[in-house]
Amino acid sequence: MRIRVVVAVTFWGIFGIHFLGQFWAWAYADAVKGGDNLLWNILSIPLIPVFSASAETHFEVLMALNSVLWSILLTVIVARLYIKANRNSNNQEKTSKDK
C-alpha cells in the first residue's frame, strides 16, 4: 500500500512540475527568444520535435502527453530506487538483529 502512495505522489508531482516547466519554457522561448530556448528544447523532447508537423493543431495534447511520458519514466526510476533502498534497510536490520 505504501509503495502505491509513493508512486502516485511521485507521478503527479513530476507531471505537474514538468507540465508547468514545459509551459513556462515554451512561453518564455516564444515571447523572448523568438522560439528557441535550451530549456524548451530539453523539456519538449521527445514528442514535440517528433510530431512538429501536427504540433500546430494539437499542441496542448502533445504537451500533456509529453509530460505523461516523462512522468512515467521518472516514476519508474524513483520507484525502483525506493524499493532498492527499502530492501537494503531491511537487510541491514536483519543482519543487526542476527548479531
BABA-878617 format. One record per residue: x, y, z of N, C-alpha, C, O in turn. Coordinates in Angstrom, 3 decimals. Example, Ala and Ser with C-alpha at 12.3 -4.5 7.8 and 13.67 -1.06 7.14 Angstrom:
((13.190 -5.690 7.800) (12.300 -4.500 7.800) (13.200 -3.300 7.800) (14.236 -3.319 8.465)) ((12.850 -2.250 7.080) (13.670 -1.060 7.140) (12.900 0.030 7.870) (13.409 1.138 8.039)) 
// end
This chain:
((0.828 -1.195 0.000) (0.000 0.000 0.000) (0.872 1.258 0.000) (0.588 2.218 -0.716)) ((1.928 1.244 0.805) (2.772 2.427 0.925) (3.471 2.759 -0.390) (3.616 3.931 -0.737)) ((3.903 1.732 -1.120) (4.583 1.963 -2.383) (3.634 2.591 -3.402) (4.067 3.390 -4.233)) ((2.352 2.243 -3.350) (1.377 2.838 -4.277) (1.210 4.328 -4.019) (1.079 5.111 -4.959)) ((1.213 4.716 -2.775) (1.095 6.138 -2.438) (2.332 6.893 -2.916) (2.224 7.985 -3.475)) ((3.499 6.310 -2.693) (4.740 6.941 -3.138) (4.748 7.076 -4.655) (5.145 8.115 -5.183)) ((4.316 6.046 -5.352) (4.271 6.090 -6.813) (3.280 7.144 -7.294) (3.591 7.907 -8.209)) ((2.109 7.199 -6.700) (1.099 8.177 -7.119) (1.564 9.607 -6.865) (1.429 10.470 -7.733)) ((2.102 9.855 -5.699) (2.579 11.208 -5.374) (3.736 11.590 -6.279) (3.812 12.724 -6.750)) ((4.633 10.650 -6.523) (5.773 10.912 -7.397) (5.309 11.209 -8.816) (5.770 12.167 -9.436)) ((4.398 10.389 -9.331) (3.911 10.596 -10.694) (3.267 11.971 -10.851) (3.628 12.730 -11.750)) ((2.320 12.287 -9.981) (1.605 13.555 -10.132) (2.501 14.757 -9.847) (2.329 15.820 -10.443)) ((3.452 14.586 -8.938) (4.400 15.667 -8.680) (5.282 15.940 -9.880) (5.468 17.093 -10.270)) ((5.828 14.887 -10.466) (6.667 15.048 -11.658) (5.842 15.586 -12.823) (6.306 16.448 -13.569)) ((4.614 15.077 -12.979) (3.755 15.567 -14.051) (3.509 17.066 -13.922) (3.654 17.814 -14.889)) ((3.138 17.492 -12.727) (2.860 18.920 -12.529) (4.081 19.790 -12.754) (3.999 20.824 -13.417)) ((5.207 19.378 -12.208) (6.434 20.160 -12.368) (6.851 20.203 -13.833) (7.207 21.262 -14.350)) ((6.807 19.050 -14.503) (7.214 19.015 -15.911) (6.260 19.819 -16.777) (6.705 20.585 -17.632)) ((4.950 19.662 -16.572) (3.983 20.374 -17.404) (4.102 21.881 -17.223) (4.112 22.630 -18.201)) ((4.193 22.324 -15.974) (4.320 23.765 -15.738) (5.658 24.302 -16.236) (5.718 25.389 -16.813)) ((6.733 23.540 -16.014) (8.036 23.965 -16.519) (8.072 24.017 -18.035) (8.645 24.934 -18.624)) ((7.455 23.022 -18.662) (7.380 22.983 -20.123) (6.572 24.161 -20.657) (6.966 24.793 -21.637)) ((5.449 24.457 -20.017) (4.624 25.584 -20.446) (5.365 26.906 -20.277) (5.347 27.756 -21.167)) ((6.020 27.072 -19.124) (6.781 28.292 -18.881) (7.923 28.437 -19.897) (8.141 29.526 -20.427)) ((8.648 27.352 -20.168) (9.764 27.397 -21.114) (9.273 27.732 -22.518) (9.919 28.489 -23.242)) ((8.125 27.163 -22.903) (7.555 27.472 -24.219) (7.159 28.944 -24.309) (7.468 29.619 -25.291)) ((6.471 29.434 -23.275) (6.038 30.834 -23.280) (7.236 31.777 -23.295) (7.233 32.771 -24.022)) ((8.247 31.479 -22.510) (9.453 32.313 -22.466) (10.187 32.279 -23.806) (10.615 33.317 -24.312)) ((10.329 31.085 -24.376) (11.026 30.953 -25.659) (10.279 31.682 -26.758) (10.897 32.304 -27.622)) ((8.956 31.612 -26.734) (8.153 32.254 -27.765) (8.165 33.769 -27.613) (8.234 34.491 -28.608)) ((8.097 34.256 -26.382) (7.997 35.696 -26.149) (9.347 36.407 -26.235) (9.436 37.498 -26.798)) ((10.388 35.802 -25.687) (11.662 36.499 -25.547) (12.684 36.077 -26.591) (13.327 36.921 -27.215)) ((12.826 34.813 -26.774) (13.918 34.297 -27.595) (13.521 34.029 -29.045) (14.353 33.560 -29.822)) ((12.304 34.306 -29.426) (11.899 34.042 -30.796) (11.688 32.571 -31.101) (11.800 32.157 -32.254)) ((11.388 31.787 -30.098) (11.065 30.384 -30.294) (12.193 29.414 -30.033) (11.989 28.204 -30.134)) ((13.385 29.903 -29.697) (14.494 28.989 -29.434) (15.039 29.230 -28.038) (15.466 30.335 -27.706)) ((15.019 28.181 -27.226) (15.492 28.259 -25.853) (15.962 26.871 -25.449) (15.296 25.882 -25.752)) ((17.096 26.784 -24.770) (17.649 25.492 -24.381) (16.702 24.726 -23.463) (16.506 23.525 -23.644)) ((16.109 25.408 -22.475) (15.188 24.728 -21.559) (13.989 24.164 -22.315) (13.575 23.033 -22.063)) ((13.434 24.933 -23.229) (12.302 24.448 -24.026) (12.726 23.256 -24.884) (11.984 22.282 -25.007)) ((13.913 23.335 -25.473) (14.395 22.237 -26.312) (14.556 20.950 -25.515) (14.298 19.866 -26.038)) ((14.974 21.050 -24.272) (15.138 19.859 -23.432) (13.787 19.320 -22.973) (13.530 18.121 -23.088)) ((12.925 20.188 -22.456) (11.643 19.740 -21.901) (10.664 19.253 -22.968) (9.760 18.475 -22.661)) ((10.827 19.692 -24.197) (9.893 19.288 -25.250) (10.241 17.944 -25.871) (9.462 17.396 -26.650)) ((11.410 17.412 -25.527) (11.809 16.100 -26.064) (10.927 15.033 -25.445) (10.645 15.177 -24.255)) ((10.474 14.022 -26.072) (10.642 13.613 -27.456) (9.456 13.941 -28.350) (9.603 13.944 -29.572)) ((8.285 14.218 -27.784) (7.080 14.283 -28.621) (6.959 15.533 -29.478) (6.534 15.444 -30.630)) ((7.317 16.687 -28.951) (7.128 17.922 -29.711) (8.000 17.930 -30.970) (7.483 18.217 -32.050)) ((9.303 17.626 -30.879) (10.098 17.600 -32.119) (9.671 16.500 -33.101) (9.704 16.703 -34.315)) ((9.273 15.350 -32.579) (8.894 14.242 -33.465) (7.605 14.563 -34.216) (7.502 14.302 -35.414)) ((6.634 15.120 -33.524) (5.346 15.443 -34.141) (5.217 16.941 -34.406) (4.150 17.520 -34.199)) ((6.284 17.559 -34.856) (6.267 19.012 -35.051) (5.281 19.437 -36.132) (4.787 20.564 -36.101)) ((4.984 18.561 -37.085) (4.028 18.921 -38.137) (2.621 19.087 -37.574) (1.878 19.966 -38.013)) ((2.251 18.258 -36.613) (0.909 18.360 -36.036) (0.904 19.160 -34.735) (-0.137 19.275 -34.087)) ((2.038 19.708 -34.349) (2.115 20.478 -33.104) (1.300 21.760 -33.184) (0.857 22.280 -32.160)) ((1.102 22.263 -34.376) (0.331 23.493 -34.543) (-1.128 23.301 -34.132) (-1.723 24.191 -33.524)) ((-1.701 22.154 -34.458) (-3.117 21.936 -34.168) (-3.348 21.191 -32.856) (-4.394 21.359 -32.229)) ((-2.384 20.368 -32.432) (-2.559 19.551 -31.228) (-1.483 19.850 -30.188) (-0.981 18.937 -29.532)) ((-1.135 21.104 -30.040) (-0.011 21.469 -29.184) (-0.255 21.119 -27.719) (0.623 20.550 -27.071)) ((-1.424 21.448 -27.191) (-1.723 21.184 -25.782) (-1.738 19.688 -25.487) (-1.261 19.254 -24.438)) ((-2.281 18.906 -26.404) (-2.322 17.461 -26.226) (-0.909 16.887 -26.225) (-0.585 16.028 -25.405)) ((-0.068 17.361 -27.145) (1.309 16.884 -27.196) (2.081 17.264 -25.939) (2.896 16.485 -25.444)) ((1.820 18.471 -25.422) (2.489 18.880 -24.181) (2.075 17.977 -23.024) (2.920 17.543 -22.241)) ((0.783 17.692 -22.914) (0.300 16.831 -21.830) (0.841 15.412 -21.976) (1.284 14.820 -20.991)) ((0.814 14.861 -23.181) (1.342 13.515 -23.396) (2.844 13.457 -23.150) (3.354 12.456 -22.645)) ((3.544 14.508 -23.499) (4.977 14.569 -23.245) (5.247 14.547 -21.741) (6.168 13.872 -21.283)) ((4.450 15.280 -20.980) (4.600 15.282 -19.525) (4.251 13.919 -18.925) (4.898 13.472 -17.978)) ((3.236 13.266 -19.470) (2.879 11.919 -19.005) (4.029 10.954 -19.278) (4.370 10.135 -18.425)) ((4.620 11.048 -20.454) (5.731 10.172 -20.797) (6.914 10.364 -19.854) (7.475 9.386 -19.359)) ((7.295 11.602 -19.601) (8.386 11.886 -18.669) (8.030 11.439 -17.255) (8.884 10.921 -16.535)) ((6.785 11.634 -16.855) (6.358 11.240 -15.511) (6.435 9.735 -15.319) (6.878 9.264 -14.272)) ((6.009 8.982 -16.314) (6.085 7.530 -16.222) (7.538 7.088 -16.107) (7.880 6.276 -15.247)) ((8.382 7.619 -16.964) (9.791 7.237 -16.955) (10.461 7.554 -15.620) (11.127 6.696 -15.041)) ((10.289 8.765 -15.137) (10.931 9.157 -13.880) (10.302 8.474 -12.672) (10.997 8.214 -11.690)) ((9.010 8.179 -12.720) (8.356 7.474 -11.621) (8.884 6.047 -11.511) (9.102 5.549 -10.407)) ((9.088 5.394 -12.637) (9.658 4.040 -12.620) (11.052 4.066 -11.993) (11.389 3.199 -11.187)) ((11.854 5.053 -12.362) (13.201 5.163 -11.797) (13.139 5.402 -10.294) (13.845 4.742 -9.532)) ((12.300 6.343 -9.859) (12.182 6.645 -8.430) (11.632 5.448 -7.662) (12.105 5.156 -6.564)) ((10.642 4.748 -8.218) (10.073 3.578 -7.534) (11.117 2.481 -7.368) (11.184 1.843 -6.318)) ((11.923 2.261 -8.388) (12.973 1.239 -8.273) (14.000 1.621 -7.219) (14.450 0.771 -6.450)) ((14.372 2.892 -7.180) (15.318 3.340 -6.155) (14.718 3.223 -4.756) (15.411 2.854 -3.808)) ((13.433 3.537 -4.629) (12.738 3.436 -3.350) (12.685 1.987 -2.875) (12.950 1.704 -1.707)) ((12.343 1.073 -3.776) (12.281 -0.345 -3.420) (13.660 -0.861 -3.045) (13.811 -1.610 -2.079)) ((14.661 -0.458 -3.812) (16.025 -0.890 -3.519) (16.496 -0.366 -2.165) (17.158 -1.093 -1.423)) ((16.169 0.874 -1.832) (16.552 1.446 -0.541) (15.855 0.717 0.602) (16.469 0.465 1.639)) ((14.582 0.375 0.426) (13.850 -0.369 1.461) (14.427 -1.756 1.661) (14.526 -2.226 2.794)) ((14.809 -2.416 0.582) (15.406 -3.752 0.706) (16.738 -3.674 1.440) (17.039 -4.521 2.281)) ((17.535 -2.656 1.120) (18.828 -2.503 1.788) (18.659 -2.224 3.276) (19.400 -2.763 4.098)) ((17.685 -1.384 3.625) (17.472 -1.085 5.044) (16.922 -2.302 5.784) (17.270 -2.528 6.943)) ((16.066 -3.088 5.127) (15.552 -4.320 5.748) (16.660 -5.340 5.939) (16.707 -6.019 6.964)) ((17.549 -5.457 4.966) (18.674 -6.382 5.090) (19.615 -5.953 6.215) (20.134 -6.803 6.939)) ((19.839 -4.665 6.369) (20.699 -4.172 7.439) (20.073 -4.427 8.807) (20.781 -4.750 9.761)) ((18.757 -4.283 8.909) (18.072 -4.559 10.168) (18.163 -6.039 10.520) (18.352 -6.388 11.686)) ((18.033 -6.902 9.535) (18.113 -8.345 9.790) (19.519 -8.749 10.225) (19.675 -9.577 11.122)) ((20.527 -8.178 9.604) (21.897 -8.534 9.975) (22.252 -7.990 11.356) (23.011 -8.622 12.091)) ((21.715 -6.826 11.715) (21.989 -6.298 13.049) (21.276 -7.105 14.146) (21.787 -7.223 15.259)) ((20.099 -7.656 13.832) (19.375 -8.493 14.782) (20.058 -9.833 14.967) (20.035 -10.402 16.058)) ((20.670 -10.343 13.893) (21.364 -11.638 13.952) (22.592 -11.579 14.835) (22.969 -12.589 15.429)) ((23.212 -10.444 14.935) (24.445 -10.322 15.730) (24.087 -10.295 17.174) (24.970 -10.196 18.027)) 
// end
